[in-house]
Amino acid sequence: MNIENHGACARRIEADLTDSSSRPIVSFPAGGLADPATWGASKAEDATADSSKLSTSEMQLKDGSRVAVVGGGPAGSLFSYFLLRTLSMSGVHVTLDIFEPRLFTHSGPSGCNHCGGVVSESLVQILAMEGINLPAEVVQRGIDSYQMHMDVGQVQISTPLMEKRIAAVYRGNGPRNAPPRMGAGFDRHLLDMAVMVGANWRHQLVSGVEKSGDGWRIGCAGGEGGTYDLLVVASGINSALLPILDEAVIGYRPPTSLRTFIAEFHMGKSVIEANLGSSMHVFLLDIPGLQFAALIPKGEYVSLCMLGDRIDDRMIETFLGSPEVRECFPKGHVPQNVCHCLASINVGPAQRPYGDRFVFIGDSAVARLYKDGIGSAYRTAKAAAATCSLQGISASAFRAGYQPTCRSLTRDNAIGRFIFAVCHLIQKLRFSRRGVLRMVEKEQSIPGKHPRMSSILWDVFTGSAPYTSVLLRTLHPAFLVSLLWNLFVANLPGAASTSREVHPT
């Protein structure tokens, strides 16, 4: 994310998110949350200090330079916004073209990314500090709690700090056949902000990229794209462009990926409020291959997100047929989804995502494991923009200024794999599910009790803190003692959870 530390705000930050009653959805105290933009930032800052030794005048952006950004999603728009804003402060004026064929104003899965999107509370705070406020029409619902469902019971996990909320958004206009909404979706809002600071939005689909002297020639469907000094690829892992770039950009190899299942159910606001409330519903069920599943309320719709090793029709039917899931829908009946897709997510970094005059950002380079993809887009976009504007556009400049951010995410993801392996083990072992449930119930029911398990689960579910931080908290002696005690007590003969156990009907 952010390889520069702009300092903590001295004032209280009120994020510009309101619900229909005009009450703030999100409000944050200054310094109240750890800034993910600073994860591993010290190494990037050290590299910045030596940047002048790494770049030549020919590998610098200067007046008249031309920059091509392929992809107008969060990564591409944020990169453009940060680069143009930083260059303008130093009096450098460049031409920056964002190639994005989508308008983000129509509904349906065409082109994908019209539906799902969750902005973590820490990212909302960071964007506000950057001057990027999300208007009310962008936010479909403020999420203030998680409802954790297991076969041994369920429990609500309230936000660890009352100021911490997350925002459920639509990346575009919403699911198939959704009525036109007032205002733009999340992606269009960011793209419009990039245009406001000087970016040119070109409604063209990039069909090819090739070297052209010291720069790059962009080919577009139906016409020539132009020649540029810097190529920035933010097309996303689901783009058909990446295999083409694999050939054009020597050394680049796309990230490894995992398939997801995303579906949208139309239920109406009143029904959603009665059945799901303002909680995201997370399911820890013993279904082979299932890594994570959640129901996310968004306006008139509910989004289902499933991550797994072998997602197929059988797994989806097993999940939707489980009593823990059915009880979240009216009368236990799961309605027909209005649209669905099997999209891929980044689960392993790309090889060589930068070189002389090119850089890959967002999930075409590296992303947070399973969580906070929008946050990863912010982090890589900010680091790449800072490198281009302050250090240069050579491979050595990106190695010094951009690679530390990618490396930090990759190392933290290695810890995340271990954490999710433990979570998967909990899903499979009934005695461990009982112990975790009892521990969370006690934390949520006793005022003033330290929410050790609750805060860990919150950060695992939201991606609001580094996985390294989560792991260190699980190693705290007080956490381990409490966990062992709850595992013992919850599994005593006759022990019963304060939440009703769910059994198949």
C-alpha positions as CSV (number, residue, x, y, z in Angstrom):
1,M,0.0,0.0,0.0
2,N,1.7,3.1,1.3
3,I,5.5,3.2,1.4
4,E,5.4,6.8,2.7
5,N,4.3,7.7,6.2
6,H,2.3,10.9,6.0
7,G,1.9,11.0,9.8
8,A,-1.1,10.4,11.9
9,C,-4.0,12.9,11.8
10,A,-4.3,15.1,14.9
11,R,-8.0,15.3,14.5
12,R,-10.8,12.7,14.7
13,I,-11.6,11.3,11.3
14,E,-15.2,11.0,10.4
15,A,-15.5,8.9,7.3
16,D,-18.0,10.2,4.9
17,L,-20.3,7.2,5.0
18,T,-23.9,7.6,5.9
19,D,-27.0,5.4,5.9
20,S,-30.4,6.4,4.9
21,S,-31.0,8.1,8.2
22,S,-27.9,10.3,7.7
23,R,-26.1,8.9,10.7
24,P,-22.4,8.1,10.3
25,I,-21.8,4.5,9.4
26,V,-18.1,4.7,10.0
27,S,-16.2,6.9,12.4
28,F,-12.6,6.4,13.5
29,P,-10.3,8.0,16.2
30,A,-7.0,9.2,14.9
31,G,-4.4,6.4,15.4
32,G,-7.1,4.0,16.5
33,L,-6.2,1.4,14.0
34,A,-3.0,0.0,12.7
35,D,-2.4,1.3,9.2
36,P,-1.9,-1.6,6.8
37,A,0.0,0.9,4.6
38,T,2.8,0.8,7.0
39,W,3.3,-3.0,7.0
40,G,6.9,-3.4,6.0
41,A,7.1,0.3,5.2
42,S,10.5,0.9,6.9
43,K,12.2,-1.3,4.3
44,A,10.6,0.6,1.5
45,E,11.6,3.9,3.1
46,D,15.2,2.8,3.5
47,A,15.2,1.9,-0.2
48,T,13.8,5.3,-1.1
49,A,16.8,7.0,0.5
50,D,19.1,5.4,-2.0
51,S,16.9,5.9,-5.0
52,S,19.0,8.6,-6.6
53,K,21.7,6.1,-7.2
54,L,19.5,3.7,-9.1
55,S,17.9,5.8,-11.8
56,T,19.2,7.7,-14.8
57,S,17.7,10.7,-16.3
58,E,16.4,8.6,-19.2
59,M,14.5,6.4,-16.7
60,Q,12.6,9.3,-15.0
61,L,9.1,10.6,-15.7
62,K,9.4,14.2,-17.0
63,D,7.3,16.8,-18.7
64,G,5.7,15.2,-21.8
65,S,6.2,11.6,-20.7
66,R,3.3,9.3,-21.6
67,V,1.9,6.7,-19.2
68,A,-0.4,3.8,-20.1
69,V,-2.5,2.3,-17.3
70,V,-4.2,-0.9,-18.5
71,G,-7.3,-1.4,-16.2
72,G,-9.5,1.1,-14.5
73,G,-10.3,-0.9,-11.4
74,P,-9.2,0.1,-7.9
75,A,-5.5,-0.5,-8.5
76,G,-5.3,1.3,-11.8
77,S,-7.4,4.3,-10.6
78,L,-5.6,4.7,-7.4
79,F,-2.2,4.4,-9.1
80,S,-3.3,7.2,-11.5
81,Y,-4.6,9.3,-8.7
82,F,-1.5,9.1,-6.6
83,L,1.0,9.5,-9.5
84,L,-0.7,12.6,-11.0
85,R,-1.1,14.2,-7.5
86,T,2.5,13.6,-6.6
87,L,3.9,14.7,-9.9
88,S,1.8,17.9,-9.9
89,M,3.4,18.9,-6.6
90,S,6.8,18.8,-8.3
91,G,5.7,20.6,-11.4
92,V,5.9,17.6,-13.7
93,H,3.1,17.2,-16.2
94,V,2.6,13.8,-18.0
95,T,-0.1,12.3,-20.2
96,L,-1.7,9.4,-18.4
97,D,-4.2,7.3,-20.3
98,I,-6.4,4.7,-18.4
99,F,-7.6,2.0,-20.8
100,E,-10.8,0.7,-19.4
101,P,-13.7,-0.5,-21.7
102,R,-16.3,-0.9,-18.9
103,L,-18.5,2.0,-17.8
104,F,-19.3,0.4,-14.4
105,T,-22.9,1.7,-14.8
106,H,-24.8,-1.3,-16.1
107,S,-25.8,-4.3,-14.1
108,G,-25.0,-7.9,-14.6
109,P,-21.9,-10.1,-14.6
110,S,-20.6,-9.1,-18.0
111,G,-17.0,-8.1,-17.5
112,C,-17.3,-9.2,-13.9
113,N,-16.6,-7.0,-10.8
114,H,-20.1,-5.5,-10.9
115,C,-21.1,-7.1,-7.6
116,G,-18.8,-8.1,-4.8
117,G,-16.7,-5.7,-2.7
118,V,-16.0,-5.2,0.9
119,V,-13.9,-2.3,2.1
120,S,-12.2,-3.0,5.5
121,E,-12.5,-0.5,8.3
122,S,-8.8,0.2,8.2
123,L,-8.8,0.9,4.5
124,V,-11.8,3.3,4.9
125,Q,-9.7,5.2,7.5
126,I,-6.7,5.3,5.2
127,L,-8.6,6.5,2.2
128,A,-10.2,9.2,4.3
129,M,-6.7,10.3,5.3
130,E,-5.8,10.4,1.6
131,G,-8.8,12.7,1.0
132,I,-10.8,9.9,-0.6
133,N,-14.2,9.7,1.0
134,L,-16.8,7.3,0.0
135,P,-20.2,9.0,-0.6
136,A,-23.4,7.5,0.8
137,E,-24.6,6.1,-2.6
138,V,-21.4,4.0,-3.0
139,V,-21.9,2.2,0.3
140,Q,-24.7,-0.5,0.2
141,R,-24.5,-1.2,3.9
142,G,-22.3,-0.6,6.9
143,I,-21.3,-3.9,8.6
144,D,-20.8,-3.7,12.3
145,S,-20.6,-7.3,13.4
146,Y,-19.9,-10.9,12.2
147,Q,-22.2,-13.8,12.9
148,M,-20.2,-17.0,13.1
149,H,-22.1,-20.1,12.2
150,M,-21.0,-23.7,13.1
151,D,-22.8,-26.9,13.5
152,V,-22.3,-26.6,17.3
153,G,-23.9,-23.2,17.5
154,Q,-23.6,-19.6,16.4
155,V,-22.4,-16.4,18.0
156,Q,-22.2,-12.7,17.0
157,I,-18.8,-11.0,17.1
158,S,-19.2,-7.3,17.6
159,T,-16.5,-4.9,16.3
160,P,-13.5,-4.9,18.7
161,L,-13.7,-1.1,18.8
162,M,-17.0,0.6,18.5
163,E,-15.5,2.9,15.8
164,K,-14.5,0.0,13.6
165,R,-16.9,-0.8,10.8
166,I,-16.6,-2.2,7.3
167,A,-18.4,-1.1,4.2
168,A,-20.2,-3.4,1.8
169,V,-20.1,-2.0,-1.7
170,Y,-20.8,-2.8,-5.3
171,R,-17.8,-2.6,-7.6
172,G,-20.2,-1.7,-10.5
173,N,-23.9,-1.2,-10.7
174,G,-24.9,-4.5,-9.1
175,P,-26.2,-7.9,-10.1
176,R,-28.0,-8.9,-13.3
177,N,-31.3,-7.1,-13.9
178,A,-30.7,-4.8,-10.9
179,P,-32.5,-1.4,-11.4
180,P,-30.3,1.6,-12.1
181,R,-28.9,3.1,-9.0
182,M,-28.3,6.7,-8.1
183,G,-24.6,7.5,-8.1
184,A,-21.6,5.5,-9.1
185,G,-20.3,2.2,-7.8
186,F,-17.0,1.9,-6.0
187,D,-14.8,1.4,-9.1
188,R,-16.5,4.2,-11.0
189,H,-16.1,6.5,-8.1
190,L,-12.3,5.9,-7.9
191,L,-12.0,6.2,-11.7
192,D,-13.8,9.5,-11.7
193,M,-11.4,10.8,-9.0
194,A,-8.5,9.8,-11.2
195,V,-10.0,11.7,-14.1
196,M,-10.5,14.7,-11.9
197,V,-6.8,15.0,-11.2
198,G,-5.9,14.8,-14.9
199,A,-6.1,11.2,-16.1
200,N,-7.6,10.4,-19.6
201,W,-10.1,7.6,-19.6
202,R,-10.0,5.8,-22.9
203,H,-13.0,3.4,-23.4
204,Q,-11.0,0.9,-25.3
205,L,-10.1,-2.8,-24.8
206,V,-6.4,-3.5,-25.0
207,S,-5.8,-6.4,-27.3
208,G,-2.0,-6.4,-27.4
209,V,1.2,-4.9,-26.1
210,E,4.6,-4.9,-27.7
211,K,8.0,-3.3,-27.2
212,S,8.6,-0.1,-29.3
213,G,12.1,1.3,-28.9
214,D,12.5,2.5,-25.3
215,G,8.7,2.3,-24.7
216,W,5.6,0.3,-25.4
217,R,3.0,0.2,-28.2
218,I,-0.6,-0.5,-27.0
219,G,-2.9,-2.2,-29.5
220,C,-6.7,-1.8,-29.0
221,A,-9.7,-3.5,-30.4
222,G,-10.9,-1.3,-33.3
223,G,-7.9,1.0,-33.4
224,E,-4.3,1.9,-32.3
225,G,-3.8,2.7,-28.6
226,G,-0.5,4.6,-28.9
227,T,3.1,4.5,-27.7
228,Y,4.0,5.1,-24.1
229,D,7.1,5.6,-21.9
230,L,5.7,3.6,-19.0
231,L,3.3,0.6,-19.0
232,V,1.3,-0.1,-15.8
233,V,-0.8,-3.2,-15.8
234,A,-3.7,-3.3,-13.4
235,S,-6.0,-5.5,-15.5
236,G,-6.7,-8.1,-12.7
237,I,-6.1,-11.8,-12.6
238,N,-9.3,-12.7,-14.5
239,S,-8.2,-10.7,-17.5
240,A,-7.5,-12.4,-20.8
241,L,-4.7,-9.9,-21.3
242,L,-2.3,-11.5,-18.9
243,P,-1.3,-14.5,-21.1
244,I,-0.6,-12.0,-23.9
245,L,1.6,-10.0,-21.6
246,D,3.3,-13.2,-20.5
247,E,4.7,-13.3,-24.0
248,A,5.3,-9.6,-24.5
249,V,6.9,-8.8,-21.1
250,I,9.9,-11.1,-20.8
251,G,10.2,-12.8,-17.5
252,Y,6.7,-12.0,-16.2
253,R,4.6,-15.0,-15.0
254,P,1.0,-14.5,-13.9
255,P,0.1,-15.3,-10.2
256,T,-1.3,-18.6,-9.1
257,S,-5.0,-18.5,-8.5
258,L,-7.9,-20.1,-6.7
259,R,-11.4,-20.4,-8.0
260,T,-14.3,-18.8,-6.1
261,F,-18.0,-18.9,-6.3
262,I,-20.0,-15.7,-6.0
263,A,-23.7,-15.4,-6.2
264,E,-26.3,-12.7,-5.7
265,F,-29.7,-13.2,-4.1
266,H,-32.5,-10.6,-4.3
267,M,-34.3,-10.5,-0.9
268,G,-35.3,-6.8,-0.3
269,K,-34.1,-4.5,2.5
270,S,-36.8,-5.4,5.0
271,V,-36.3,-9.1,4.6
272,I,-32.5,-8.8,4.9
273,E,-32.8,-6.7,8.0
274,A,-35.1,-9.3,9.6
275,N,-32.9,-12.3,8.7
276,L,-29.3,-11.0,8.5
277,G,-29.3,-7.5,10.0
278,S,-26.1,-5.5,9.6
279,S,-23.9,-8.5,10.2
280,M,-21.7,-10.4,7.7
281,H,-22.5,-14.1,8.2
282,V,-19.4,-16.4,8.2
283,F,-19.7,-20.2,8.1
284,L,-17.1,-22.6,9.5
285,L,-18.5,-25.9,8.3
286,D,-16.8,-29.2,7.8
287,I,-17.2,-29.4,4.0
288,P,-14.3,-31.0,2.2
289,G,-12.4,-28.4,0.2
290,L,-14.2,-25.4,1.5
291,Q,-11.9,-22.7,2.9
292,F,-14.3,-19.9,3.6
293,A,-17.9,-18.9,3.0
294,A,-19.9,-15.8,3.9
295,L,-23.2,-14.1,3.2
296,I,-22.8,-10.3,2.9
297,P,-25.9,-8.0,2.9
298,K,-25.8,-5.3,0.3
299,G,-28.8,-3.0,-0.2
300,E,-31.6,-5.1,-1.8
301,Y,-29.3,-8.1,-2.3
302,V,-27.2,-10.6,-0.4
303,S,-23.9,-11.7,-1.8
304,L,-22.6,-15.2,-1.3
305,C,-18.8,-15.7,-1.5
306,M,-17.2,-19.2,-1.3
307,L,-13.5,-20.0,-1.5
308,G,-12.3,-23.5,-1.9
309,D,-9.8,-25.9,-3.5
310,R,-12.4,-27.8,-5.6
311,I,-15.5,-25.7,-5.9
312,D,-18.1,-27.5,-8.0
313,D,-21.8,-28.0,-8.1
314,R,-21.8,-30.7,-5.4
315,M,-19.9,-28.5,-2.9
316,I,-22.2,-25.5,-3.6
317,E,-25.3,-27.7,-3.1
318,T,-23.9,-29.2,0.1
319,F,-23.2,-25.7,1.5
320,L,-26.6,-24.2,0.5
321,G,-28.4,-27.3,1.8
322,S,-26.8,-27.1,5.3
323,P,-29.1,-26.1,8.1
324,E,-26.7,-23.4,9.3
325,V,-27.1,-21.7,5.9
326,R,-30.8,-22.3,5.4
327,E,-31.7,-20.7,8.7
328,C,-30.3,-17.4,7.4
329,F,-33.0,-17.2,4.7
330,P,-36.8,-16.7,5.2
331,K,-38.5,-20.0,6.2
332,G,-35.3,-21.8,5.6
333,H,-35.7,-21.5,1.8
334,V,-32.7,-20.4,-0.3
335,P,-34.0,-18.4,-3.2
336,Q,-32.8,-18.7,-6.8
337,N,-29.7,-16.5,-7.4
338,V,-30.1,-13.7,-9.9
339,C,-26.5,-14.2,-11.2
340,H,-23.4,-16.0,-10.3
341,C,-19.8,-16.5,-11.5
342,L,-16.7,-18.6,-10.9
343,A,-14.0,-15.9,-10.6
344,S,-10.4,-16.5,-9.7
345,I,-8.4,-14.8,-7.0
346,N,-4.7,-14.3,-6.5
347,V,-3.2,-16.8,-4.0
348,G,0.4,-16.6,-5.1
349,P,2.6,-13.7,-6.3
350,A,3.5,-13.1,-9.9
351,Q,7.1,-13.6,-11.0
352,R,9.0,-10.5,-12.0
353,P,6.1,-8.0,-11.8
354,Y,8.3,-5.1,-12.9
355,G,11.2,-4.2,-15.2
356,D,12.5,-1.2,-17.2
357,R,9.4,1.0,-17.9
358,F,6.8,-1.5,-16.8
359,V,5.1,-2.6,-13.5
360,F,2.2,-4.8,-12.6
361,I,0.0,-3.8,-9.7
362,G,-3.0,-5.1,-7.8
363,D,-3.9,-8.8,-8.1
364,S,-2.0,-9.1,-11.4
365,A,1.1,-8.9,-9.1
366,V,0.4,-9.8,-5.5
367,A,-2.7,-9.7,-3.2
368,R,-3.5,-10.3,0.4
369,L,-4.3,-14.0,0.8
370,Y,-8.1,-14.6,0.6
371,K,-8.9,-11.1,2.2
372,D,-8.9,-7.4,1.5
373,G,-8.2,-7.5,-2.2
374,I,-9.1,-3.8,-2.5
375,G,-6.6,-3.0,0.3
376,S,-3.9,-4.9,-1.6
377,A,-4.8,-2.8,-4.7
378,Y,-4.3,0.3,-2.7
379,R,-1.1,-0.7,-1.2
380,T,0.6,-1.8,-4.5
381,A,-0.8,1.1,-6.4
382,K,0.5,3.6,-3.8
383,A,4.0,2.0,-3.7
384,A,4.3,1.8,-7.5
385,A,3.2,5.5,-7.9
386,A,5.6,6.7,-5.2
387,T,8.4,4.8,-6.9
388,C,7.6,6.2,-10.4
389,S,7.4,9.7,-9.2
390,L,10.2,9.8,-6.7
391,Q,12.7,7.2,-7.8
392,G,12.2,6.4,-11.5
393,I,10.8,3.8,-13.8
394,S,13.8,1.5,-14.2
395,A,13.9,-2.1,-13.0
396,S,16.4,-1.0,-10.3
397,A,14.1,1.7,-9.1
398,F,11.1,-0.7,-8.8
399,R,13.4,-3.2,-7.1
400,A,14.3,-0.6,-4.4
401,G,10.9,1.1,-4.0
402,Y,8.2,-1.3,-5.1
403,Q,9.5,-4.8,-4.4
404,P,9.7,-4.4,-0.6
405,T,5.9,-3.9,-0.6
406,C,5.4,-7.0,-2.7
407,R,7.8,-9.0,-0.5
408,S,6.1,-7.8,2.6
409,L,2.7,-9.0,1.3
410,T,4.1,-12.3,0.2
411,R,5.8,-13.0,3.5
412,D,2.7,-12.1,5.5
413,N,0.7,-14.4,3.2
414,A,3.0,-17.3,4.2
415,I,1.8,-16.7,7.8
416,G,-1.7,-16.5,6.6
417,R,-1.5,-19.9,5.0
418,F,-0.7,-21.4,8.4
419,I,-3.5,-19.5,10.1
420,F,-6.1,-20.7,7.5
421,A,-4.7,-24.2,7.9
422,V,-5.5,-24.0,11.6
423,C,-8.9,-22.6,10.9
424,H,-9.6,-25.5,8.5
425,L,-8.5,-27.9,11.3
426,I,-11.0,-26.2,13.6
427,Q,-13.7,-26.7,11.0
428,K,-13.0,-30.4,10.9
429,L,-12.7,-31.1,14.6
430,R,-16.0,-30.9,16.5
431,F,-14.3,-30.6,20.0
432,S,-12.3,-27.6,18.8
433,R,-15.4,-25.9,17.3
434,R,-17.1,-26.2,20.7
435,G,-14.1,-24.7,22.5
436,V,-13.8,-21.7,20.1
437,L,-17.5,-21.1,20.3
438,R,-17.6,-21.1,24.1
439,M,-14.6,-18.7,24.2
440,V,-16.1,-16.2,21.9
441,E,-19.5,-16.4,23.7
442,K,-17.9,-15.6,27.0
443,E,-15.9,-12.7,25.6
444,Q,-19.1,-11.2,24.0
445,S,-21.3,-11.7,27.0
446,I,-19.1,-10.4,29.8
447,P,-18.6,-6.6,29.6
448,G,-15.0,-5.5,29.9
449,K,-13.6,-9.0,29.1
450,H,-10.6,-8.9,26.8
451,P,-11.9,-10.1,23.4
452,R,-8.8,-12.1,22.5
453,M,-10.4,-14.8,20.3
454,S,-13.1,-12.4,19.0
455,S,-10.5,-9.8,17.9
456,I,-8.4,-12.5,16.2
457,L,-11.4,-13.9,14.3
458,W,-12.5,-10.3,13.4
459,D,-9.1,-9.6,11.8
460,V,-9.0,-13.0,10.1
461,F,-12.4,-12.5,8.6
462,T,-11.9,-8.8,7.6
463,G,-8.2,-8.8,6.7
464,S,-7.8,-5.6,8.8
465,A,-4.5,-6.6,10.3
466,P,-1.4,-8.4,9.1
467,Y,-1.5,-12.2,9.5
468,T,1.8,-11.9,11.3
469,S,0.1,-9.7,14.0
470,V,-2.7,-12.2,14.2
471,L,-0.3,-15.1,14.7
472,L,1.6,-13.3,17.5
473,R,-1.6,-12.7,19.4
474,T,-2.5,-16.4,19.3
475,L,0.9,-17.1,21.0
476,H,0.1,-14.8,23.9
477,P,0.1,-17.0,27.1
478,A,-3.3,-15.6,28.2
479,F,-4.8,-16.5,24.9
480,L,-3.4,-20.1,25.0
481,V,-4.5,-20.6,28.6
482,S,-8.0,-19.3,27.9
483,L,-8.3,-21.5,24.8
484,L,-7.2,-24.6,26.6
485,W,-9.6,-24.0,29.4
486,N,-12.6,-23.4,27.0
487,L,-11.7,-26.5,25.0
488,F,-11.8,-28.5,28.3
489,V,-15.0,-27.0,29.7
490,A,-16.9,-27.0,26.4
491,N,-16.3,-30.7,25.9
492,L,-17.2,-31.9,29.5
493,P,-20.1,-34.4,29.5
494,G,-23.4,-32.5,29.6
495,A,-21.7,-29.2,28.7
496,A,-24.0,-27.1,26.5
497,S,-23.3,-23.9,24.5
498,T,-25.3,-20.8,25.3
499,S,-26.1,-20.8,21.6
500,R,-28.4,-23.4,20.2
501,E,-26.7,-26.2,18.3
502,V,-27.9,-26.7,14.8
503,H,-28.9,-30.2,13.7
504,P,-30.1,-31.4,10.3
505,T,-33.9,-31.4,10.0
